[in-house]
Amino acid sequence: MRSVRVALAITLCLSAAVVTAAPDAGAKARGSYNFYGSSSHNAYSSARSHVEGYQGYLRDTHGVAVPAHTEAFATLPAPAVVVERPQTPVARVAAPATIDVGADIAAHGAVDAEVAREASDAIGDDIERIERHVKRMLKHAEELGDKEAVSILASIEKNLGVARRGHADLHEHHAEETISPQTAMALAQKVNDALRASHADHDKLMKRLHEADEPAGK
């Protein structure tokens, strides 16, 4: 009986040692890196959902077709859209079309300013969160000297920059007295295409990280 008690005591001690063992030196850094990677992935999904929700609103409420996706901005710059406004200079924004704002509003109606600005705020918050997390991931990759991750993150940041500028154009248009649904759709598509390209690179990076964490031979 005594030997059984001794064996149990040894087992409990070993279990406690396993539970209280400190993580290795790189665990904190890896954990933070994975946290920011996962958080930015969720923010991408939220941003694209907000953009596409707004585009769906423009389609269903104003009868404006959702444009097809373009290629990644890292290799193909977005062509400009020319927005023609009566009595005002021509403004260049983003997408291959010429939009007569007056005719557009007459044909499709002006966008509800409250809906537009609510969508714009949500998209802007998501992009800001993605950028914050990606910058932290980039800092970690640079500290590790992980050149491949740094290269992927540079591409991610490049397309995020396009998305941010597209959002700034959209936000500016939403601040106007009347909001053209076709212009709003074109600008939202610029944001969506850039987010799509950046998100694809982010998925590539996360896949690489996942494969690096897998045990050898798996």
Accessible surface in RSA format (square Angstrom, percent):
REM  Atomic radii and reference values for relative SASA: ProtOr
REM  Chains: A
REM  Algorithm: Lee & Richards
REM  Probe-radius: 1.40
REM  Slices: 20
REM RES _ NUM      All-atoms   Total-Side   Main-Chain    Non-polar    All polar
REM                ABS   REL    ABS   REL    ABS   REL    ABS   REL    ABS   REL
RES MET A   1   167.57  86.8 126.74  83.9  40.83  97.2 104.72  89.0  62.85  83.3
RES ARG A   2   176.83  74.2 173.34  88.4   3.48   8.3  58.74  80.3 118.08  71.6
RES SER A   3    81.95  69.2  70.37  93.9  11.58  26.7  52.71 112.2  29.24  41.0
RES VAL A   4    81.14  53.4  78.48  71.0   2.66   6.4  81.14  70.5   0.00   0.0
RES ARG A   5   134.22  56.4 128.86  65.7   5.36  12.8  60.76  83.0  73.45  44.5
RES VAL A   6    68.17  44.9  65.33  59.1   2.84   6.8  68.14  59.2   0.02   0.1
RES ALA A   7    54.19  49.8  48.60  75.0   5.59  12.7  52.97  74.6   1.22   3.2
RES LEU A   8   106.80  59.5 106.43  76.1   0.38   0.9 106.74  75.0   0.06   0.2
RES ALA A   9    51.83  47.7  46.63  72.0   5.20  11.8  51.09  71.9   0.74   2.0
RES ILE A  10    96.91  55.1  94.68  70.5   2.23   5.4  96.90  69.8   0.01   0.0
RES THR A  11    77.62  55.2  76.26  77.3   1.35   3.2  52.78  70.9  24.84  37.5
RES LEU A  12   125.73  70.0 121.50  86.9   4.23  10.6 121.68  85.5   4.05  10.9
RES CYS A  13    87.73  66.4  77.24  86.1  10.49  24.6  28.74  72.8  58.99  63.6
RES LEU A  14   115.06  64.1 114.14  81.7   0.92   2.3 114.66  80.5   0.40   1.1
RES SER A  15    54.38  46.0  47.76  63.7   6.62  15.3  32.22  68.6  22.16  31.0
RES ALA A  16    53.49  49.2  46.69  72.1   6.80  15.5  53.04  74.7   0.45   1.2
RES ALA A  17    58.65  53.9  45.97  70.9  12.68  28.8  53.31  75.1   5.34  14.1
RES VAL A  18   116.34  76.6 102.13  92.5  14.21  34.2 106.12  92.2  10.22  27.7
RES VAL A  19   123.21  81.1  94.53  85.6  28.67  69.1 101.25  88.0  21.95  59.5
RES THR A  20   107.36  76.4  77.57  78.6  29.79  71.0  68.82  92.4  38.54  58.3
RES ALA A  21    68.63  63.1  41.87  64.6  26.76  60.9  51.66  72.8  16.97  45.0
RES ALA A  22    90.59  83.3  60.26  93.0  30.33  69.0  64.00  90.1  26.59  70.4
RES PRO A  23   106.70  77.8  81.09  73.9  25.62  93.1  93.09  76.9  13.62  84.6
RES ASP A  24    86.35  60.5  67.29  67.0  19.06  45.1  51.04 120.1  35.31  35.2
RES ALA A  25   111.21 102.3  69.11 106.6  42.10  95.8  81.95 115.4  29.26  77.5
RES GLY A  26    26.72  32.9   0.00   N/A  26.72  32.9  22.73  62.4   3.99   8.9
RES ALA A  27    26.88  24.7  19.12  29.5   7.76  17.7  20.44  28.8   6.44  17.1
RES LYS A  28   175.96  85.8 162.68  99.8  13.28  31.6 115.70 104.1  60.27  64.2
RES ALA A  29    40.06  36.8  32.19  49.7   7.87  17.9  38.98  54.9   1.08   2.9
RES ARG A  30   110.72  46.5 109.36  55.7   1.36   3.2  50.26  68.7  60.47  36.6
RES GLY A  31    38.51  47.5   0.00   N/A  38.51  47.5  32.92  90.3   5.59  12.5
RES SER A  32    48.89  41.3  42.57  56.8   6.32  14.6  22.78  48.5  26.11  36.6
RES TYR A  33    14.94   7.0  12.39   7.0   2.56   6.6  14.11  10.6   0.84   1.0
RES ASN A  34    59.33  40.9  57.18  55.3   2.15   5.2  24.53  59.0  34.79  33.6
RES PHE A  35   120.99  60.5 114.12  70.7   6.87  17.9 120.49  73.1   0.50   1.4
RES TYR A  36    50.22  23.4  50.22  28.6   0.00   0.0  16.35  12.3  33.87  41.8
RES GLY A  37     0.00   0.0   0.00   N/A   0.00   0.0   0.00   0.0   0.00   0.0
RES SER A  38    56.84  48.0  53.53  71.4   3.31   7.6  27.76  59.1  29.09  40.7
RES SER A  39    22.81  19.3  17.53  23.4   5.29  12.2  10.61  22.6  12.20  17.1
RES SER A  40     0.00   0.0   0.00   0.0   0.00   0.0   0.00   0.0   0.00   0.0
RES HIS A  41    68.32  37.3  68.32  47.5   0.00   0.0  41.76  43.0  26.56  30.9
RES ASN A  42    90.70  62.5  84.51  81.7   6.19  14.9  26.02  62.6  64.68  62.5
RES ALA A  43     2.87   2.6   0.23   0.4   2.64   6.0   2.15   3.0   0.72   1.9
RES TYR A  44     0.00   0.0   0.00   0.0   0.00   0.0   0.00   0.0   0.00   0.0
RES SER A  45    54.85  46.4  44.88  59.9   9.97  23.0  37.13  79.1  17.72  24.8
RES SER A  46    33.69  28.5  25.71  34.3   7.98  18.4  23.22  49.4  10.47  14.7
RES ALA A  47     0.00   0.0   0.00   0.0   0.00   0.0   0.00   0.0   0.00   0.0
RES ARG A  48    51.71  21.7  51.71  26.4   0.00   0.0  10.23  14.0  41.48  25.1
RES SER A  49    71.73  60.6  59.86  79.9  11.87  27.3  27.98  59.6  43.75  61.3
RES HIS A  50    73.65  40.3  67.74  47.1   5.91  15.1  44.65  46.0  29.00  33.7
RES VAL A  51     0.12   0.1   0.12   0.1   0.00   0.0   0.12   0.1   0.00   0.0
RES GLU A  52    78.44  45.0  69.64  52.7   8.80  20.9  28.31  54.8  50.13  40.9
RES GLY A  53    46.83  57.8   0.00   N/A  46.83  57.8  36.71 100.7  10.12  22.7
RES TYR A  54     6.58   3.1   0.54   0.3   6.05  15.7   4.71   3.5   1.87   2.3
RES GLN A  55     2.90   1.6   2.90   2.1   0.00   0.0   1.90   4.0   0.99   0.8
RES GLY A  56    10.73  13.2   0.00   N/A  10.73  13.2  10.31  28.3   0.41   0.9
RES TYR A  57    52.45  24.5  44.09  25.1   8.36  21.7  46.13  34.7   6.32   7.8
RES LEU A  58     0.00   0.0   0.00   0.0   0.00   0.0   0.00   0.0   0.00   0.0
RES ARG A  59   114.71  48.2 109.38  55.8   5.33  12.7  40.73  55.7  73.98  44.8
RES ASP A  60   106.19  74.4  69.35  69.0  36.84  87.1  33.15  78.0  73.04  72.8
RES THR A  61    79.98  56.9  47.76  48.4  32.22  76.8  41.41  55.6  38.56  58.3
RES HIS A  62    17.36   9.5  10.01   7.0   7.34  18.8  13.37  13.8   3.98   4.6
RES GLY A  63    58.47  72.1   0.00   N/A  58.47  72.1  32.66  89.6  25.81  57.8
RES VAL A  64    12.03   7.9   9.35   8.5   2.69   6.5  12.03  10.5   0.00   0.0
RES ALA A  65    81.83  75.2  64.93 100.2  16.90  38.4  71.19 100.2  10.64  28.2
RES VAL A  66    62.52  41.1  38.80  35.1  23.73  57.2  38.80  33.7  23.73  64.4
RES PRO A  67    52.67  38.4  34.83  31.8  17.84  64.8  46.59  38.5   6.08  37.8
RES ALA A  68    89.04  81.9  64.31  99.2  24.72  56.2  74.77 105.3  14.26  37.8
RES HIS A  69    79.59  43.5  52.88  36.8  26.71  68.3  34.11  35.2  45.47  52.9
RES THR A  70    51.94  36.9  42.72  43.3   9.21  22.0  47.72  64.1   4.22   6.4
RES GLU A  71   120.33  69.1 116.07  87.8   4.26  10.1  36.82  71.2  83.51  68.2
RES ALA A  72    40.20  37.0  33.03  51.0   7.17  16.3  34.79  49.0   5.42  14.3
RES PHE A  73    16.62   8.3   7.30   4.5   9.32  24.2   7.30   4.4   9.32  26.7
RES ALA A  74    35.88  33.0  18.84  29.1  17.04  38.8  18.84  26.5  17.04  45.1
RES THR A  75   116.26  82.7  83.28  84.4  32.97  78.6  78.22 105.1  38.04  57.5
RES LEU A  76    86.41  48.1  84.67  60.6   1.74   4.4  84.67  59.5   1.74   4.7
RES PRO A  77   105.90  77.2  95.75  87.3  10.15  36.9 100.75  83.2   5.15  32.0
RES ALA A  78    41.65  38.3  13.19  20.4  28.47  64.8  16.64  23.4  25.01  66.3
RES PRO A  79    66.91  48.8  54.67  49.8  12.24  44.5  66.70  55.1   0.21   1.3
RES ALA A  80    45.50  41.8  25.84  39.9  19.65  44.7  26.86  37.8  18.64  49.4
RES VAL A  81     0.00   0.0   0.00   0.0   0.00   0.0   0.00   0.0   0.00   0.0
RES VAL A  82    31.82  20.9  31.82  28.8   0.00   0.0  31.82  27.6   0.00   0.0
RES VAL A  83     0.26   0.2   0.26   0.2   0.00   0.0   0.26   0.2   0.00   0.0
RES GLU A  84    77.95  44.8  76.33  57.7   1.62   3.9  20.70  40.0  57.25  46.7
RES ARG A  85    50.41  21.2  40.49  20.6   9.92  23.6  26.41  36.1  24.00  14.5
RES PRO A  86    92.48  67.4  71.82  65.5  20.66  75.1  83.64  69.1   8.84  54.9
RES GLN A  87   185.63 103.8 138.47 101.2  47.15 112.3  62.68 133.4 122.95  93.2
RES THR A  88    67.29  47.9  47.73  48.4  19.57  46.6  51.46  69.1  15.83  23.9
RES PRO A  89   117.73  85.8 101.08  92.1  16.64  60.5 112.93  93.2   4.80  29.8
RES VAL A  90    86.76  57.1  60.32  54.6  26.44  63.7  60.33  52.4  26.42  71.7
RES ALA A  91    36.45  33.5  29.87  46.1   6.58  15.0  36.45  51.3   0.00   0.0
RES ARG A  92   167.48  70.3 137.38  70.0  30.11  71.7  52.94  72.4 114.54  69.4
RES VAL A  93    31.61  20.8  18.42  16.7  13.19  31.8  19.36  16.8  12.25  33.2
RES ALA A  94     2.66   2.4   1.68   2.6   0.98   2.2   2.25   3.2   0.41   1.1
RES ALA A  95    19.23  17.7  14.89  23.0   4.34   9.9  19.23  27.1   0.00   0.0
RES PRO A  96    98.84  72.0  71.91  65.5  26.93  97.9  78.22  64.6  20.62 128.1
RES ALA A  97    54.56  50.2  36.60  56.5  17.96  40.9  49.43  69.6   5.13  13.6
RES THR A  98    89.69  63.8  58.98  59.8  30.71  73.2  31.86  42.8  57.83  87.4
RES ILE A  99     7.98   4.5   5.57   4.1   2.41   5.8   7.98   5.7   0.00   0.0
RES ASP A 100    67.83  47.5  60.72  60.4   7.11  16.8  18.18  42.8  49.65  49.5
RES VAL A 101    11.67   7.7  11.67  10.6   0.00   0.0  11.67  10.1   0.00   0.0
RES GLY A 102    34.39  42.4   0.00   N/A  34.39  42.4  28.55  78.4   5.84  13.1
RES ALA A 103    58.30  53.6  44.88  69.3  13.42  30.5  52.58  74.0   5.72  15.1
RES ASP A 104     4.95   3.5   1.22   1.2   3.73   8.8   4.44  10.5   0.51   0.5
RES ILE A 105    37.56  21.4  33.85  25.2   3.72   9.0  33.85  24.4   3.72  10.1
RES ALA A 106    91.93  84.5  49.38  76.2  42.55  96.8  61.29  86.3  30.64  81.2
RES ALA A 107    78.73  72.4  37.16  57.3  41.57  94.6  47.98  67.6  30.75  81.4
RES HIS A 108    57.49  31.4  42.16  29.3  15.33  39.2  27.77  28.6  29.72  34.6
RES GLY A 109    29.94  36.9   0.00   N/A  29.94  36.9  27.87  76.5   2.06   4.6
RES ALA A 110    46.15  42.4  25.15  38.8  21.00  47.8  25.15  35.4  21.00  55.6
RES VAL A 111     7.33   4.8   0.00   0.0   7.33  17.7   0.00   0.0   7.33  19.9
RES ASP A 112    72.63  50.9  60.90  60.6  11.73  27.7  22.83  53.7  49.80  49.7
RES ALA A 113    37.18  34.2  31.69  48.9   5.49  12.5  31.69  44.6   5.49  14.5
RES GLU A 114   141.12  81.0 130.74  98.9  10.38  24.7  50.63  97.9  90.49  73.9
RES VAL A 115    56.10  36.9  51.47  46.6   4.63  11.2  55.32  48.1   0.77   2.1
RES ALA A 116     0.00   0.0   0.00   0.0   0.00   0.0   0.00   0.0   0.00   0.0
RES ARG A 117    93.69  39.3  93.69  47.8   0.00   0.0  42.70  58.4  51.00  30.9
RES GLU A 118   122.63  70.4 119.92  90.7   2.71   6.4  42.68  82.6  79.95  65.3
RES ALA A 119    15.54  14.3   8.72  13.4   6.82  15.5  15.09  21.3   0.45   1.2
RES SER A 120     0.00   0.0   0.00   0.0   0.00   0.0   0.00   0.0   0.00   0.0
RES ASP A 121    76.35  53.5  70.92  70.6   5.43  12.8  26.77  63.0  49.58  49.4
RES ALA A 122    24.81  22.8  17.02  26.3   7.79  17.7  23.89  33.6   0.92   2.4
RES ILE A 123     0.00   0.0   0.00   0.0   0.00   0.0   0.00   0.0   0.00   0.0
RES GLY A 124    16.00  19.7   0.00   N/A  16.00  19.7  11.52  31.6   4.48  10.0
RES ASP A 125    85.00  59.5  80.96  80.6   4.04   9.5  18.78  44.2  66.22  66.0
RES ASP A 126     3.70   2.6   3.70   3.7   0.00   0.0   0.00   0.0   3.70   3.7
RES ILE A 127     4.47   2.5   4.47   3.3   0.00   0.0   4.47   3.2   0.00   0.0
RES GLU A 128   106.69  61.3 104.12  78.8   2.57   6.1  34.77  67.3  71.92  58.7
RES ARG A 129    81.21  34.1  81.06  41.3   0.15   0.4  26.05  35.6  55.16  33.4
RES ILE A 130     0.00   0.0   0.00   0.0   0.00   0.0   0.00   0.0   0.00   0.0
RES GLU A 131    29.96  17.2  28.73  21.7   1.23   2.9  10.68  20.7  19.28  15.7
RES ARG A 132    98.83  41.5  93.28  47.5   5.55  13.2  45.11  61.6  53.72  32.6
RES HIS A 133    14.56   8.0  14.56  10.1   0.00   0.0  10.89  11.2   3.67   4.3
RES VAL A 134     0.18   0.1   0.18   0.2   0.00   0.0   0.18   0.2   0.00   0.0
RES LYS A 135   125.66  61.3 119.45  73.3   6.21  14.8  78.72  70.9  46.94  50.0
RES ARG A 136   105.88  44.5  98.72  50.3   7.16  17.1  25.64  35.0  80.24  48.6
RES MET A 137     0.78   0.4   0.00   0.0   0.78   1.8   0.78   0.7   0.00   0.0
RES LEU A 138    30.21  16.8  30.21  21.6   0.00   0.0  30.21  21.2   0.00   0.0
RES LYS A 139   132.13  64.5 130.45  80.0   1.68   4.0  73.92  66.5  58.21  62.0
RES HIS A 140    24.30  13.3  22.79  15.8   1.51   3.9  12.94  13.3  11.36  13.2
RES ALA A 141     0.78   0.7   0.17   0.3   0.61   1.4   0.78   1.1   0.00   0.0
RES GLU A 142   102.06  58.6  80.93  61.2  21.13  50.3  29.90  57.8  72.16  58.9
RES GLU A 143   124.77  71.6  85.26  64.5  39.51  94.1  48.92  94.6  75.85  61.9
RES LEU A 144   119.44  66.5  86.63  62.0  32.81  82.5  90.68  63.7  28.76  77.4
RES GLY A 145    52.20  64.4   0.00   N/A  52.20  64.4  32.30  88.6  19.90  44.6
RES ASP A 146    34.28  24.0  26.60  26.5   7.67  18.1  14.74  34.7  19.53  19.5
RES LYS A 147   175.76  85.7 166.23 102.0   9.53  22.7 110.44  99.4  65.32  69.6
RES GLU A 148    99.08  56.9  89.91  68.0   9.17  21.8  37.22  72.0  61.86  50.5
RES ALA A 149     0.00   0.0   0.00   0.0   0.00   0.0   0.00   0.0   0.00   0.0
RES VAL A 150    42.80  28.2  42.80  38.7   0.00   0.0  42.80  37.2   0.00   0.0
RES SER A 151    72.19  61.0  61.64  82.3  10.55  24.3  30.24  64.4  41.95  58.8
RES ILE A 152    16.24   9.2  13.08   9.7   3.15   7.6  16.24  11.7   0.00   0.0
RES LEU A 153     0.00   0.0   0.00   0.0   0.00   0.0   0.00   0.0   0.00   0.0
RES ALA A 154    53.32  49.0  45.23  69.8   8.09  18.4  47.83  67.4   5.50  14.6
RES SER A 155    30.82  26.0  25.76  34.4   5.06  11.7  24.67  52.5   6.15   8.6
RES ILE A 156     0.00   0.0   0.00   0.0   0.00   0.0   0.00   0.0   0.00   0.0
RES GLU A 157    51.01  29.3  42.75  32.3   8.26  19.7  19.32  37.4  31.69  25.9
RES LYS A 158   116.32  56.7 103.23  63.3  13.09  31.2  74.12  66.7  42.20  45.0
RES ASN A 159     0.70   0.5   0.70   0.7   0.00   0.0   0.00   0.0   0.70   0.7
RES LEU A 160     1.92   1.1   1.92   1.4   0.00   0.0   1.92   1.3   0.00   0.0
RES GLY A 161     5.80   7.2   0.00   N/A   5.80   7.2   5.79  15.9   0.01   0.0
RES VAL A 162    17.31  11.4  17.31  15.7   0.00   0.0  17.31  15.0   0.00   0.0
RES ALA A 163     0.00   0.0   0.00   0.0   0.00   0.0   0.00   0.0   0.00   0.0
RES ARG A 164   110.12  46.2 109.69  55.9   0.44   1.0  45.19  61.8  64.93  39.4
RES ARG A 165   129.33  54.3 126.69  64.6   2.64   6.3  62.84  85.9  66.49  40.3
RES GLY A 166     0.00   0.0   0.00   N/A   0.00   0.0   0.00   0.0   0.00   0.0
RES HIS A 167    26.62  14.6  26.62  18.5   0.00   0.0  15.57  16.0  11.06  12.9
RES ALA A 168    54.94  50.5  46.58  71.9   8.37  19.0  50.81  71.6   4.13  11.0
RES ASP A 169    39.47  27.7  35.91  35.7   3.57   8.4   1.62   3.8  37.86  37.8
RES LEU A 170     0.09   0.0   0.09   0.1   0.00   0.0   0.09   0.1   0.00   0.0
RES HIS A 171    79.93  43.7  78.99  54.9   0.94   2.4  48.33  49.8  31.60  36.8
RES GLU A 172   120.31  69.1 113.24  85.7   7.07  16.8  43.15  83.5  77.16  63.0
RES HIS A 173     5.01   2.7   3.76   2.6   1.25   3.2   4.65   4.8   0.35   0.4
RES HIS A 174     0.49   0.3   0.49   0.3   0.00   0.0   0.49   0.5   0.00   0.0
RES ALA A 175    76.47  70.3  47.62  73.5  28.85  65.6  51.46  72.5  25.01  66.3
RES GLU A 176    56.59  32.5  49.33  37.3   7.26  17.3  33.05  63.9  23.54  19.2
RES GLU A 177   175.92 101.0 134.99 102.1  40.93  97.5  58.64 113.4 117.28  95.8
RES THR A 178    67.04  47.7  62.22  63.1   4.81  11.5  44.87  60.3  22.17  33.5
RES ILE A 179     2.20   1.2   1.75   1.3   0.45   1.1   1.75   1.3   0.45   1.2
RES SER A 180     0.00   0.0   0.00   0.0   0.00   0.0   0.00   0.0   0.00   0.0
RES PRO A 181     0.00   0.0   0.00   0.0   0.00   0.0   0.00   0.0   0.00   0.0
RES GLN A 182    63.90  35.7  61.20  44.7   2.71   6.4   5.99  12.8  57.91  43.9
RES THR A 183     0.81   0.6   0.81   0.8   0.00   0.0   0.81   1.1   0.00   0.0
RES ALA A 184     0.00   0.0   0.00   0.0   0.00   0.0   0.00   0.0   0.00   0.0
RES MET A 185     2.50   1.3   2.50   1.7   0.00   0.0   2.50   2.1   0.00   0.0
RES ALA A 186     8.96   8.2   8.01  12.4   0.94   2.1   8.50  12.0   0.45   1.2
RES LEU A 187     0.64   0.4   0.64   0.5   0.00   0.0   0.64   0.4   0.00   0.0
RES ALA A 188     0.00   0.0   0.00   0.0   0.00   0.0   0.00   0.0   0.00   0.0
RES GLN A 189     7.65   4.3   7.65   5.6   0.00   0.0   6.35  13.5   1.30   1.0
RES LYS A 190    32.35  15.8  28.36  17.4   3.99   9.5  11.02   9.9  21.33  22.7
RES VAL A 191     0.08   0.1   0.08   0.1   0.00   0.0   0.08   0.1   0.00   0.0
RES ASN A 192     3.36   2.3   3.36   3.2   0.00   0.0   0.00   0.0   3.36   3.2
RES ASP A 193     6.25   4.4   3.68   3.7   2.58   6.1   0.04   0.1   6.21   6.2
RES ALA A 194     0.00   0.0   0.00   0.0   0.00   0.0   0.00   0.0   0.00   0.0
RES LEU A 195     0.00   0.0   0.00   0.0   0.00   0.0   0.00   0.0   0.00   0.0
RES ARG A 196    96.42  40.5  95.20  48.5   1.22   2.9  12.29  16.8  84.13  51.0
RES ALA A 197    11.58  10.6   1.72   2.6   9.86  22.4   8.37  11.8   3.21   8.5
RES SER A 198     0.00   0.0   0.00   0.0   0.00   0.0   0.00   0.0   0.00   0.0
RES HIS A 199    17.82   9.7  17.82  12.4   0.00   0.0  16.14  16.6   1.68   2.0
RES ALA A 200    61.53  56.6  48.83  75.4  12.70  28.9  55.24  77.8   6.29  16.7
RES ASP A 201    19.84  13.9  19.83  19.7   0.01   0.0   0.39   0.9  19.46  19.4
RES HIS A 202     0.00   0.0   0.00   0.0   0.00   0.0   0.00   0.0   0.00   0.0
RES ASP A 203    63.82  44.7  58.77  58.5   5.05  11.9  26.37  62.1  37.44  37.3
RES LYS A 204   118.17  57.6 110.15  67.6   8.02  19.1  73.26  65.9  44.91  47.8
RES LEU A 205     0.00   0.0   0.00   0.0   0.00   0.0   0.00   0.0   0.00   0.0
RES MET A 206    44.55  23.1  41.46  27.4   3.09   7.4  41.81  35.5   2.73   3.6
RES LYS A 207   131.25  64.0 124.02  76.1   7.23  17.2  98.94  89.1  32.30  34.4
RES ARG A 208    63.89  26.8  60.43  30.8   3.45   8.2  28.01  38.3  35.88  21.7
RES LEU A 209    22.79  12.7  22.20  15.9   0.59   1.5  22.40  15.7   0.39   1.1
RES HIS A 210   114.50  62.6 109.49  76.1   5.00  12.8  77.38  79.8  37.11  43.2
RES GLU A 211    90.20  51.8  76.79  58.1  13.42  31.9  32.93  63.7  57.27  46.8
RES ALA A 212    82.28  75.7  42.47  65.5  39.81  90.6  55.57  78.3  26.71  70.8
RES ASP A 213    86.18  60.4  55.55  55.3  30.62  72.4  29.24  68.8  56.94  56.8
RES GLU A 214    71.75  41.2  56.36  42.6  15.39  36.6  15.29  29.6  56.45  46.1
RES PRO A 215    88.05  64.2  73.26  66.8  14.78  53.7  84.76  70.0   3.29  20.4
RES ALA A 216   110.96 102.0  69.13 106.7  41.84  95.2  80.72 113.7  30.24  80.1
RES GLY A 217    91.99 113.4   0.00   N/A  91.99 113.4  44.76 122.8  47.22 105.8
RES LYS A 218   183.15  89.4 119.68  73.4  63.47 151.1  98.49  88.7  84.66  90.2
END  Absolute sums over single chains surface
CHAIN  1 A    12326.3      10026.1       2300.2       7454.9       4871.3
END  Absolute sums over all chains
TOTAL         12326.3      10026.1       2300.2       7454.9       4871.3
